[in-house]
Amino acid sequence: MNIIVAVDNNWAIGNKDELLVRIPNDHKHFREETTGKVVVLGRKTLQTFPQGLPLKNRTNIILSRDKNFTVKDAVVVHSVDELLEELKAYKTEEVYVIGGESVYRQLLPYCDVAHITKIDREYEADTWFPNLDEDQEWEITADSDEQTYFDIPYTFLKYERKAY
């Protein structure tokens, strides 16, 4: 499974249910990685999307503890075990975990590849992604040249879980 996220220098990912910053090229990268694939996200992340609707041209699987929660054009599961059972129908390399914080933390142990947009800034934040640079199980296997959006430098990094 893949995980995809944009983080700042402190591995922060959001503040007050919003992204830290909107970088058009990061959104393009996200679309290119996930279109035609399976995205796994939490209910609160879904609510931040336009009109709270699932992403187009993807299979959306929503992880929510609320047993009564339903979404048109999405599959809703209520536990990690139920999610893993549902994901057996798909190729693992076509599954992307897209947030938020609790979903990332619950599913990181099941992921082998992390697509990280590293933003060279420090923002005020209330949600974070686990710091893969401090995790011995992960290593950077690809990185892009540094890019900038106005005055914000960022790079696209690919982390992979080390094989033991």
Salt bridges, closest charged atoms under 4 A:
GLU18 OE1 - ARG22 NH2 3.09
GLU32 OE2 - LYS28 NZ 3.46
GLU33 OE1 - HIS115 NE2 3.81
ASP73 OD2 - LYS72 NZ 3.38
GLU85 OE1 - LYS88 NZ 3.02
GLU101 OE2 - ARG105 NE 3.35
ASP112 OD1 - ARG161 NE 3.97
GLU124 OE2 - LYS16 NZ 3.67
ASP133 OD2 - LYS118 NZ 3.52
GLU137 OE1 - ARG161 NH1 2.34
ASP151 OD2 - ARG121 NH2 3.19
